């Protein structure tokens, strides 16, 4: 008999406080409870420090109790036994390609881990099979792909037949509950979501966090980051930000404002050196001084200029909301040429009044930036990056004949174009049926070639003027200024 865990229908509000504080582990929850208790005792006040602190698995378990049609929850051992039964039944059929691999120890656990990764990425068995069979990676056996997809489907069907649910199934059911209009009593009274110290999240968890933000008034999602440990925190740039983009920039911007904090100071890192030598204790009349512990000095790190300026803008918005006069706030940048445009975009979005002490940097001007982009593209005809070309064609200041930037973006993605010369682009697009009548590559070649030909400076300057005239630059500038 399979071992199962009872699924209670009773659901009580998980908070007696307005903030839901989501933390990655039980030890981290305990650490936060101890810190809050110590602070309350030190200040001579009483505080209810437990409510609101919860881990992701505990939150899923609690919210699953309110799923309209809950199933019997499988324990980890019962889930493994069920998987063994499904694998045994499926591979007992004739001519099973995977039968030879079943002899390896750990096959069932490896199968469960592989299947969980697909389920938490919201990939169905049909999607898995169709994707790999349409464009199989080198060395992939189509028969193996088909059998893995069938085995994946058989496991899901067994869960449905016996009305069972496992961990990934609970997470998906909670996501469906959060995205539905169904009221959730466990979240009654919750006005704010705070989430911090998660080193990585699955796509399913990201969707769950996003759905949670739709149930509260304010959300703050904080990811650890250490600029001196790029390898350990690579997911921040590759996965975290990409998930937010996949979920839709406008939808996310209205719900989640991700920020990044410096994880910890480790000996030998650049910022630990700053703390040790710049903020080291120094003699004074009252004794030794040190960097303040009241949060008046904070060192933050972010993956890229954009996220850095976002963090600055969010902090300034908080100061303004707290009543700090805007004229008392100053931001110093190392290179305003690199930061200028980002500052204008972010500060305008956060409704922060600002001015540049020495005027707006020339490089932040979009027309100047566009002109430099044209020159960079013309200087590298054998190494054109797809993203740069698509961004150039999609600019509000560019009109290159009858080119459709959105269609070209889609076609080049279908052709798996990442970069290279335009001749290689033309060959790759030739293998895409929809792209046979597309003339974007021809238009780009006719536009960039004259700028790359060796010629005297006066002739080259004239060629640049002709190129800018070809883009209808002046007319497009006027359009962007119209209300």
C-alpha positions in Angstrom: 0.0 0.0 0.0 1.3 3.4 -0.9 2.2 5.7 1.9 0.3 9.0 1.6 0.1 12.2 3.6 -3.4 13.6 4.7 -4.6 16.7 2.9 -6.5 18.9 5.4 -9.3 21.1 4.1 -9.1 23.4 7.1 -7.4 26.7 6.3 -6.5 29.4 8.7 -5.0 32.8 8.0 -1.3 32.3 8.0 -0.6 35.8 9.3 -1.5 37.9 12.2 0.6 40.6 10.5 0.2 42.4 7.2 3.5 41.2 5.7 4.2 37.8 4.2 8.0 37.3 4.5 9.1 34.4 2.2 12.5 32.9 3.1 14.4 30.0 1.4 15.0 27.6 4.4 13.8 26.8 7.9 17.2 27.8 9.3 16.8 31.2 7.6 13.3 31.6 9.2 14.8 30.7 12.6 17.6 33.2 12.1 15.1 35.9 11.3 12.9 35.1 14.3 16.0 35.2 16.6 17.1 38.6 15.1 13.6 40.1 15.5 13.4 38.8 19.1 16.8 40.2 20.0 15.9 43.6 18.5 12.6 43.7 20.4 14.2 42.8 23.7 17.0 45.3 23.2 14.5 48.1 22.5 12.3 47.1 25.4 9.2 46.3 23.4 7.1 43.3 22.8 6.6 42.0 19.3 5.0 39.1 17.6 7.9 37.9 15.6 6.7 34.5 14.3 3.7 35.2 12.0 4.5 36.0 8.4 7.8 34.1 8.2 7.5 31.1 6.0 9.4 29.0 3.5 8.3 28.3 -0.1 7.4 24.6 0.6 5.5 25.5 3.7 3.6 28.2 1.8 2.7 25.7 -1.0 1.6 23.1 1.6 -0.6 25.7 3.3 -2.2 27.1 0.2 -2.8 23.7 -1.3 -5.4 23.1 1.5 -7.6 25.7 -0.2 -7.4 24.1 -3.7 -11.1 23.4 -4.7 -10.5 19.6 -5.4 -7.4 18.5 -3.4 -5.9 15.1 -3.9 -4.2 12.7 -1.6 -0.6 13.9 -1.2 2.2 11.4 -1.8 5.1 11.2 0.6 8.6 11.1 -1.1 8.8 7.3 -0.5 5.4 6.7 -1.9 6.2 8.8 -4.9 9.4 6.8 -5.6 7.4 3.5 -5.3 4.8 4.8 -7.7 7.5 5.8 -10.2 9.0 2.3 -9.9 5.7 0.8 -10.7 5.1 3.1 -13.7 8.5 2.4 -15.1 8.2 -1.3 -14.6 4.8 -1.4 -16.3 5.9 0.7 -19.3 9.2 -1.0 -19.9 7.6 -4.5 -19.8 6.1 -3.7 -23.2 7.8 -5.0 -26.4 10.9 -3.3 -28.0 11.5 -0.7 -25.3 14.6 1.2 -26.0 15.0 2.4 -22.4 14.9 -1.2 -21.0 18.7 -1.4 -21.4 19.2 1.7 -19.2 17.0 0.5 -16.4 19.7 -1.8 -15.1 21.7 1.2 -13.9 21.3 2.1 -10.3 19.4 5.2 -9.7 17.4 5.1 -12.9 14.1 5.9 -11.2 15.5 8.8 -9.2 17.2 10.2 -12.3 13.8 9.9 -14.2 12.0 11.7 -11.4 14.5 14.5 -11.3 14.4 14.9 -15.1 10.6 14.9 -15.1 10.4 17.3 -12.1 12.6 19.8 -14.0 10.2 19.7 -17.0 7.1 20.0 -14.8 8.5 23.0 -12.9 9.3 24.5 -16.3 5.6 23.9 -17.3 6.7 21.7 -20.2 4.2 18.9 -21.0 5.2 15.5 -22.5 3.8 16.5 -25.9 5.8 19.8 -25.9 9.0 18.0 -24.9 8.7 15.4 -27.6 7.6 17.8 -30.4 10.5 20.2 -29.6 13.2 17.6 -29.6 11.9 15.7 -32.6 11.5 18.9 -34.6 15.1 20.0 -34.0 17.0 17.1 -32.3 20.3 17.9 -30.6 23.4 16.1 -32.0 23.4 12.4 -31.0 19.7 12.4 -29.8 17.8 9.1 -30.5 14.3 10.0 -31.7 13.1 6.7 -30.2 14.5 7.5 -26.8 12.8 10.9 -26.9 9.5 9.3 -27.7 9.8 6.7 -24.9 10.8 9.3 -22.3 7.8 11.4 -23.3 5.5 8.4 -23.1 6.9 7.4 -19.7 6.4 11.0 -18.5 2.8 10.9 -19.7 2.2 7.5 -18.1 3.3 8.9 -14.7 0.9 11.8 -14.9 -1.9 9.5 -16.0 -1.3 7.3 -13.0 -1.5 10.3 -10.7 -4.8 11.3 -12.3 -6.2 7.7 -12.2 -5.5 7.3 -8.5 -6.3 10.9 -7.6 -2.8 11.5 -6.2 -0.5 14.5 -6.1 3.2 15.0 -5.5 5.3 18.1 -4.9 5.4 19.5 -8.4 1.7 18.8 -8.8 0.9 20.7 -5.6 3.0 23.7 -6.8 1.1 23.7 -10.1 -2.3 23.4 -8.3 -1.4 26.3 -6.1 -0.4 28.4 -9.1 -3.8 27.7 -10.7 -5.5 28.7 -7.4 -3.5 32.0 -7.2 -4.3 32.9 -10.8 -8.0 32.2 -10.4 -10.5 34.6 -8.9 -11.1 32.1 -6.1 -10.8 33.8 -2.6 -7.9 32.5 -0.5 -8.6 32.7 3.2 -5.0 32.0 4.2 -4.0 35.3 2.7 -6.6 37.4 4.4 -5.0 40.6 5.8 -1.8 40.2 3.8 -0.9 43.6 2.2 2.8 43.1 1.4 5.0 40.4 0.1 8.7 40.3 0.9 10.9 37.7 -0.6 14.7 37.5 0.0 17.8 35.3 -0.1 16.6 32.9 -2.8 19.6 31.9 -4.9 17.5 30.5 -7.7 13.9 29.8 -8.6 12.2 27.6 -11.1 9.9 29.0 -13.7 6.9 27.6 -11.9 8.0 29.3 -8.7 8.4 32.6 -10.6 4.9 32.3 -11.8 3.7 31.6 -8.3 5.5 34.7 -6.9 4.0 36.8 -9.7 0.5 35.5 -8.9 1.1 36.2 -5.2 1.9 39.8 -6.0 -1.6 40.1 -7.7 -3.1 39.3 -4.3 -1.2 42.0 -2.3 -0.7 45.7 -2.6 3.1 45.8 -2.5 5.9 43.3 -3.3 9.6 43.4 -2.9 11.7 40.5 -4.3 15.3 40.6 -3.3 18.1 38.4 -4.7 21.6 37.9 -3.3 24.4 39.0 -5.5 28.2 39.3 -5.2 30.1 41.2 -7.9 33.3 39.4 -6.8 31.7 35.9 -7.3 30.3 36.1 -10.8 30.3 32.3 -11.4 28.3 31.6 -8.2 25.7 34.2 -9.0 25.6 33.8 -12.8 21.9 32.7 -12.5 21.0 36.3 -11.6 21.8 37.5 -15.1 20.9 34.3 -17.1 17.8 33.0 -15.3 16.3 35.5 -12.9 16.1 38.5 -15.2 15.2 36.3 -18.2 12.2 34.9 -16.3 10.9 38.4 -15.6 11.3 39.2 -19.3 9.4 36.0 -20.3 6.6 36.9 -17.9 6.1 40.2 -19.7 7.8 43.4 -18.8 4.7 45.5 -18.3 3.0 42.9 -16.2 6.0 42.4 -14.0 6.8 46.1 -13.7 3.3 46.7 -12.2 3.8 43.8 -9.7 7.4 43.0 -8.9 10.4 45.3 -8.6 13.4 42.9 -8.2 16.4 44.2 -6.4 19.8 42.8 -5.6 21.8 43.0 -2.4 25.4 42.2 -1.7 25.4 38.7 -0.3 28.2 38.8 2.3 31.7 40.2 2.7 34.3 37.5 2.1 38.1 38.0 2.9 40.0 38.9 -0.2 37.2 40.4 -2.2 37.2 44.0 -3.4 34.4 45.2 -1.2 35.8 43.5 1.9 39.1 45.4 1.2 37.0 48.6 1.1 35.4 47.8 4.5 38.7 46.9 6.0 40.8 49.8 4.9 38.4 52.7 4.2 35.9 52.1 7.0 38.4 50.6 9.5 38.4 51.8 13.1 40.2 55.1 13.6 41.2 56.8 16.9 39.1 59.7 18.0 38.4 61.6 21.2 35.6 59.3 22.2 37.5 56.1 21.3 37.5 54.0 18.1 35.0 54.7 15.3 33.8 52.2 12.8 31.4 52.0 9.9 27.9 52.5 11.3 25.7 49.6 12.1 22.4 51.5 11.8 22.0 50.9 8.1 23.0 54.5 7.3 25.8 53.0 5.2 25.0 50.1 2.9 27.0 48.6 0.1 25.0 47.1 -2.7 26.0 45.2 -5.9 23.8 44.6 -8.9 24.3 42.5 -12.1 24.7 45.3 -14.7 24.2 49.0 -14.9 20.4 48.8 -15.5 19.7 46.9 -12.3 22.1 49.2 -10.4 20.2 52.3 -11.5 16.9 50.6 -10.8 18.0 50.0 -7.2 19.1 53.6 -6.8 15.8 54.8 -8.2 13.8 52.6 -5.9 15.7 53.7 -2.9 15.3 57.4 -3.8 11.6 56.9 -4.4 11.4 55.5 -0.9 13.2 58.5 0.6 10.8 60.9 -1.2 7.8 59.0 0.0 9.2 59.3 3.5 9.3 63.1 3.2 13.0 63.6 2.4 13.3 66.8 0.3 14.5 66.0 -3.3 17.0 68.8 -3.2 18.9 67.1 -0.4 19.5 63.9 -2.4 22.5 63.6 -4.7 23.7 60.7 -6.8 27.4 60.5 -8.0 28.2 58.3 -11.0 31.6 57.3 -12.1 30.8 57.8 -15.8 27.7 59.7 -16.7 28.1 58.9 -20.3 27.3 55.2 -19.5 24.7 56.0 -16.9 22.9 59.1 -18.3 20.3 57.4 -20.4 19.5 54.8 -17.8 19.1 57.6 -15.2 16.7 59.5 -17.4 14.6 56.4 -18.0 14.5 55.1 -14.5 14.1 58.4 -12.7 11.3 59.4 -15.0 9.5 56.1 -14.4 9.8 56.5 -10.7 8.6 60.2 -10.9 11.9 61.5 -9.4 12.7 65.1 -10.2 16.3 65.3 -11.4 18.9 67.4 -13.2 22.4 66.9 -14.3 24.9 69.3 -12.8 26.9 69.7 -16.0 23.9 69.1 -18.3 22.7 65.9 -20.0 25.6 63.9 -21.4 25.9 63.8 -25.2 26.1 60.0 -25.4 22.7 59.8 -23.6 21.0 61.6 -26.6 19.2 58.9 -28.5 20.1 60.3 -31.9 23.8 60.4 -31.1 23.5 56.9 -29.7 21.8 55.7 -32.9 24.5 57.3 -35.1 27.2 55.5 -33.1 25.3 52.3 -33.4 25.2 52.7 -37.2 29.0 53.3 -37.2 29.7 50.2 -35.1 27.6 48.0 -37.3 29.3 49.3 -40.4 32.7 48.7 -38.9 31.9 45.0 -38.1 30.3 43.6 -41.2 31.7 40.1 -40.5 30.5 39.9 -36.9 27.0 41.5 -36.8 25.1 40.6 -33.6 21.5 39.7 -34.1 20.3 41.5 -31.0 22.0 44.7 -32.1 20.5 44.6 -35.6 17.0 43.9 -34.2 17.3 46.7 -31.7 18.5 49.0 -34.4 15.6 48.2 -36.8 13.1 48.5 -34.0 14.2 52.0 -33.0 11.6 54.7 -33.2 14.0 56.8 -35.2 14.6 54.2 -37.9 12.6 53.6 -41.1 14.5 51.4 -43.5 12.2 50.9 -46.4 9.4 48.4 -45.9 11.3 46.4 -43.2 9.1 44.9 -40.5 11.4 44.7 -37.4 9.0 42.4 -35.5 8.7 39.9 -38.4 12.5 40.0 -38.9 13.1 39.3 -35.2 10.8 36.3 -35.4 12.3 35.0 -38.7 15.9 35.3 -37.5 15.0 33.5 -34.3 13.4 30.7 -36.3 16.6 30.5 -38.4 18.8 30.3 -35.2 20.8 33.3 -36.2 23.0 34.7 -33.4 25.5 36.7 -35.5 27.9 36.7 -38.3 28.1 38.3 -41.8 24.9 39.1 -43.7 25.8 36.5 -46.3 25.5 33.8 -43.7 22.2 35.4 -42.5 20.8 35.1 -46.0 21.7 31.4 -46.2 20.1 30.7 -42.8 16.9 32.5 -43.7 16.7 30.7 -47.0 16.0 27.5 -45.0 12.9 29.2 -43.4 9.9 29.0 -45.7 8.3 32.2 -44.4 11.5 34.2 -44.9 11.9 33.5 -48.7 10.2 36.8 -49.6 11.8 38.9 -46.8 14.2 41.5 -48.1 15.5 42.9 -44.8 19.0 41.5 -45.3 19.2 43.1 -48.8 18.1 46.4 -47.3 20.7 46.2 -44.5 23.5 45.3 -46.9 22.6 48.2 -49.2 22.5 50.5 -46.1 25.8 49.4 -44.4 28.1 48.7 -47.3 28.7 52.3 -48.4 29.7 53.2 -44.9 32.3 50.4 -44.9 34.0 51.3 -48.2 37.4 53.0 -47.9 37.1 56.6 -49.1 38.3 60.1 -48.3 36.9 61.7 -45.1 34.7 64.2 -47.0 33.1 61.4 -49.1 32.7 59.2 -46.1 30.9 62.1 -44.2 28.6 62.6 -47.2 27.9 58.8 -47.1 26.9 59.0 -43.5 24.6 62.0 -44.2 23.0 60.0 -47.0 22.5 57.0 -44.7 20.8 59.1 -42.0 18.6 60.7 -44.7 17.7 57.2 -45.9 16.3 56.4 -42.4 14.0 59.4 -42.5 15.7 60.4 -39.3 14.4 64.0 -39.2 10.8 63.0 -39.8 11.0 60.3 -37.2 12.5 62.7 -34.6 9.5 65.0 -35.2 7.1 62.1 -34.7 8.7 61.2 -31.3 8.2 64.8 -30.1 4.5 64.9 -31.1 2.1 64.4 -28.1 
